[in-house]
Amino acid sequence: MDFLLPEITAYAEAHTSPESPLLQRLTRETYAKVLYPRMLSGHFQGRLLAMLSAMIRPKRILEIGTFTGYSALCMAEGLAEGGTLTTLDANEELEGFTRRFFAESGLADRIDYRIGDALTLLPNLPGPFDLVFLDADKLAYSTYFDRLFDKITPGGFLLADNVLWSGKVVQTTENPDKDTQALLDFNAKIQADPRVENLLLPVRDGLMVVRKKS
């Protein structure tokens, strides 16, 4: 996921607002206790998510793919007064770990954390959502988008993580793996959709920013 020179990455992070002590501890414990800790959004992307959320001031946020809660806590920083964040994850083994950090953040009463398959849970979420963040099963990205589109506020935003997939989306091969093909299809789908405006940011592993036209 390192597309920039290490010196440039280090300089950018050094000139980015620091994460809170709680997020620092969440990072340390995730790397010490949880498999695949690189799935964590981390300092730089976390500050980007917090900044975007603060700019949008969403009343309702939906996240698909909680992991250990880092990105949820970052986006929750920008919630409008009385706003809520709903986050969905299929991994029940991380529930206790994640709920502990939500509780310590003081934001637990604004975070609706649900365990289960997102495609099963989505029909019971009425929306509308001002901000949606996808960071889960890449094979389902296009399906998530189709199921969510009508639940996004006109003028609202959808963010999709990992859309560069460690650079595999630009590697020439006749038979890309299933995840790479799914992301190629998703990126092409967004680019061709006249109902949205989109910007693919080469941040970390790629972040697609999608705005639903009013």
N, C-alpha and C positions, 0 to 999 in steps of 0.2 A: 504493500500500500504506500510505499515511499516513492512518490513521483518527483519530488523536488530534492535539490541538494540538501544534505543534512544540515549544512550551515544556514541555509535559507529557512528551513523548518525551525531550527533552534532560534534564529533571530525573530521569526514571526511569533513564536510562542513566548519569547522573552518580552515582546512588546504587545502582549495580550493580557487583559486583566486576569489576575490569579483566580483559581477556583477556591471555594470555601474550604475550611478545615474538614468539614463533614465530607465533602466530595473527595478530598485528598485521602481521607481514611477509607472511604468506599472503594477507591481505586486500589489502595494497598491490600485491603482484605479480599477484593475480587481476584487480584493476581496471586494471592497467597492460598486461597481456599476454593476457587471455582475453576472448572475446566474452560478452556478457550477464552481466557480473559481478554484477548484482543477484540472480542465482540463489544467491549465497553466503548462508548463514544469517546471518552477521554477529554482532557483539558481543552484543547484547541477547538474540536468540534462541539464540545459541550458549551463553550462560550459563544460559539456561533448560534447554536440552537437557542440559548438564553437570549441573545441579542435579537434574533428574528422574532421570538415570542414577545419580547418587550416592545418591538416595533408594531407588531400586529395587535397586541393587547387582547388576546382571544378570551371569550367567555367560556368556550368549551373546546378542549383539546382531546383528540383521540390518538393514542399510540398503539401500534401493533408490533409487539416485540419488546417486552420490558427488560429482559435479562436481569441485571441486578439493580436497576432503577436509576442509573446515572442520568440518562437522557431525560427521563420523566421529571426528575428533580430540577434539571436545568430549564426545561420548558415551563415548568410550574412557576418559575420565578417571574414570568411575564404575564401570568393570568390577570385578567381584569378583576376588579373587586367583585367578590361573590362567584368567581369563575371556578370551574372544575376540570380536572384532567382524568380521563378514563384510559387505563392502560391494560392491554391484554397480553397474556403469555401462556404458552402450553406447558412450560416446565414447572410442575408443582414442587419439585425438589428445592427450588430457589425461593419459594414463597416466604418461609420464615426469615431467611437472610434479608430479603428485599423489604419486607414489612418492617423490620427493625430499623432500617435506615429511613424509611418513610416516616416512622414514628418520631425518630430523633430529629428530623428536619423541621418538625412543627407544621408540616403541610399535609399530614395524613388525612385530615378532615376534608381536604380538597382533592384528594387522589382516590379514585375508584379503581382499585386493582382487582382484576378478575383473571382467574385461572381457567383455561380451556382452549379449545380450537377456535381461532378467530373467525373463521367462516361460519361456524355454528353460532357464535355469540353475536355476530354483527346484526342479524335480523332483529334482535331484541334491543338494539341501541337506536333510539329514535332520531338522534341528531337534533338540529344541525350542528356541525362542527366548523369552527373558524380556522382550525389548524389540525392537520393530520400528519403523523410521522410513521412511515413504514420502515421497519427494520427487523423483518422476520423472514419467513420462507421465501426465497427468491423465486421459486417456481410459481408462487401464487401472486406475485406482484400485479400482473395484469388483471387477475380475477379480483383482487382487493380493490383495484382502481374502479373496475366496473361496478362492484357492489357498493362502493363508497360514494361514487360521484354525486348521486342525488342527495346524499347526507351532508355534503359540503356546502357551506354558506356561499351564495354568489359573492365573488370577490375574495373568497377564502383560499387558503393555501394547503397544498399537500407537499410534503417533503419525503423523498425516497432515498434511503442510504444504500451504499455499496453498488451504485450503478456503473462504476468503472471496473469493478470486480478484479482488482489487482492488475489492471491493464489487459485482461483477457478479452475485453470487448473489441480491442483493436488488433489482436493477434490473428493473422490470416490462417485459417484452418478450415478444411471442408467439413469437419465433424466436431464442432465445439461441444463441450460437455453440456449437460442439461441445464445447469444453473446459468452458464454463460449464454446459452441460446435464449433462456427465459428473460434475461436482462437485455439482450439485444432486441428481443421482441417488445419488451416493455418500453425501452427508450424510443424505439421506432413508433410505437403506438402513441406515446405522448407527443412526439414531434409532429405527428400527422393529425392530431385531434384539434379541430378548429374551435373547440369550446374552451381551450385553455391557452395561456401564455406560459412559457417554460424557459428555464435557465439551468444548464448543467454545470455545476461548480466542481472543478477538479480539486476539491478539498478532501484530504484523507483518502478514502476509497471511492470518492465521487458522491455528490449530493445533488439529486434532481429537485429543483424548486419549481413547483407547478402552481399557477394561479388560475382559479376558475373564473372565467369572465363573468361580469355582472349581467 
